[in-house]
Structure formats: C-alpha cells, structure tokens
Amino acid sequence: MRRQNRRTFMQMSVGALGSTLAIPGPGTFGISSRPAWPDQAQHSSAESGKKPLRLGLIVAIGKNPDAAMAKVQRLGFTTAQVFVDEFEPGFPEQLPQAFDKHGIEPTALVVGGPGKEVWDFYQGPLTIGLIPQETRAARIAHIKKASDLARQCGILAIQTHCGFIPENPNDPLYREIVAAMREVTTYCKNNGQHFRYETGQETPITLVRTMLDVGTDNQGVNFDLANLILYGKANPADAIETFAPYIQGIHAKDGMWPTNPKDLGNEVPIGKGKVDFPRIIARLKELNYRGAVTIERETSGPQQEEDVLEAKKYLENLIGPT
C-alpha cells in the first residue's frame, strides 16, 4: 500500500492472546533450498485448516477498533489487515475484542512512518521507509512498537514498505538497509511474528536478494499486485514466479503503468487496470497459496465502498469455490 492517500484512505475507512508461531528452520531462504509450496512455506502452519484465497479488506483502526471491524463485517469480509497510525493505550484489549465480536481474522498489522513520506520518483527515495537515514531510527522504533502491540493482540505478521532498496548490492546504502532489516526482523521473530515486505519500490529480484542477505527465517512478501505496475518495476503476472516461495499476503489492487517519469502510475478500480487477475489467481491456485487476498482501494467516501464491493464480486467469480 502507498501512503500517498493512506492517511486519508485509512481515516475514511474508519469513518464510514498471544499465539505461538512455528518459524521454519535454517536454510528456508537459501537459493539452493527454495521452499516448495505449501509444506515448507514460511507461514503454512499459521494457515493450516483455513480456507485458501479468503477475501479481506485493509482498514485503519484509528481510535475505534470496534467501528473499523464492524465496517469489515458489514462489507462481507472475514479477514482484515489493520493499519495502526497511533498506539492508543487501550488497543491491546480493544483490538482482540473487536476481532472476536465481528468474527474477523487479523492477517497483518500494517505500519508506516513516522515522518514525511512522498510517494513519487523524486522525493520517494529520500522519504519512504527505512532508507532515509534521518528517520530510520524512529521508524525502526515504531515498527518494534507495532510488533509489541501485535504480540499482545495475537496478530502474527507485521507489514510495511521498506523504501527504494538499492538494486546494486555494492551500494553502501544497501548494506545499511540490510542491517536495519535484520534488526527489525529479528525483533519480530522474537515476538513470534513474520515480517512482510510490501512490494513496490524495488524490483522483485532486489527484494529477494535483500531477504536472503538479511538472513532471518521469518521474512515474507505482501504481494501488492498494482504497486509493481505503479512503480514500473515489474508485471505482477511474471513477478509471481520470483516471489512464489515468499508470498504470505496479497493486496488485490489495480493500476496503470507510469508515463510521467516523475510520478507513479494511477491506481484504478480492480478490473480496470493492467493487473491480469485471471492469470494471477489461476497461478496462486496452482501454487496452493493458502493465505488471504486483501482488497485495497486508495480512494475515499462512498466511491471507495462501491469499488470495494465491485472488487469483491469480481474476485469471488475468479476464485470460485475453494
């Protein structure tokens, strides 16, 4: 997810336990031992017994977790990725209560910031994720705080954008981001959680290289289908082959390729852009992907709900009975 519209998107979304986690053994991310699907997938134990390709919604909890989960239930979803901006004192009790009350499975806690983030090709590399040195320490601390909250609430995955990871592994900045991500992913592992990189700012092979060099065995990918197109990094229907062993979540979103070299491509309603959903859903079935498919629509107001419901219907037709 991009935060270009994230704060507005999440605010509009709100408006209208500890669990154990089996972490795979060493070598999971070794090139010579790419895990087969699903038995060696990083989160296969967490998905055991659950319906595959179950649909969900990404939603902010704001200051009212109950209202956010009521919205997810009202729109007909059973899973949700929850975005937390501020950590309210009552959240460790309120969040699990809201999940239980509305029958919602939390599939990830999504976090971003703090500080300015600009979602374009010029300021983006200077402001997004853990790449900027001036905000890196604060953002690492913010992710750790999110991890602690997730542990208290029984949420088994932390998810964020890490920024424009350098493609050149000899770049000194690349070594810095590897060290930063090792600190973050180790912290999440100690809290019994997977860490998911959201796709977008880097090429698929760069992200896989980063995970391998970080080396912790609790890393995975939240495969944002549109972001790869919006950033001009890859066709998601092809990138799925690179990411396959690491996919732990899906953002169902659509978009257009960028044509202005300063700005990202435009996000559009699902089925109206360049993401080949029929091909991708078919491939996910072949790979026996067991996780959730989380709808994201970066707009606000009544149009957002209308587009979400249309996307839900479209995806249900593709997924069919499972």
C-alpha positions, 0 to 999 in steps of 0.5 A: 500500500502507498501512503500517498492517500493512506492517511486519508484512505485509512481515516475514511475507512474508519469513518464510514492472546498471544499465539505461538508461531512455528518459524521454519528452520535454517536454510528456508531462504537459501537459493539452493533450498527454495521452499516448495509450496505449501509444506515448507512455506514460511507461514503454512502452519499459521494457515493450516485448516483455513480456507485458501484465497479468503477475501479481506479488506485493509482498514485503519483502526484509528481510535475505534477498533470496534467501528473499523471491524464492524465496517469489515463485517458489514462489507462481507469480509472475514479477514482484515489487515489493520493499519495502526497510525497511533498506539492508543493505550487501550488497543491491546484489549480493544483490538482482540475484542473487536476481532472476536465480536465481528468474527474477523481474522487479523492477517497483518498489522500494517505500519508506516512512518513516522515522518514525511513520506512522498510517494513519487520518483523524486522525493520517494527515495529520500522519504519512504521507509527505512532508507532515509537515514534521518528517520530510520531510527524512529521508524525502526522504533515504531515498527518494534512498537507495532510488533509489541502491540501485535504480540499482545493482540495475537496478530502474527505478521507485521507489514510495511514498505521498506523504501527504494532498496538499492538494486546494486548490492555494492551500494553502501546504502544497501548494506545499511538497509540490510542491517536495519532489516535484520534488526527489525526482523529479528525483533519480530521473530522474537515476538513470534511474528513474520515480517512482510515486505510490501512490494513496490519500490524495488524490483522483485529480484532486489527484494529477494536478494535483500531477504536472503542477505538479511538472513532471518527465517521469518521474512515474507512478501505482501504481494501488492499486485498494482504497486509493481505496475505503479512503480514500473518495476515489474508485471505482477503476472511474471513477478509471481514466479520470483516471489512464489516461495515468499508470498504470505499476503496479497493486496488485490489492487489495480493500476496503470503503468507510469508515463510521467517519469516523475510520478507513479502510475494511477491506481484504478478500480480492480478490473480496470487496470493492467493487473491480469487477475485471471492469470494471477489467481489461476497461478496462486491456485496452482501454487496452493497459496493458502493465505488471504487476498486483501482488497485495497482501494486508495480512494475515499467516501462512498466511491471507495465502498462501491469499488470495494464491493465491485472488487469483491464480486469480481474476485469471488467469480475468479476464485470460485469455490475453494 
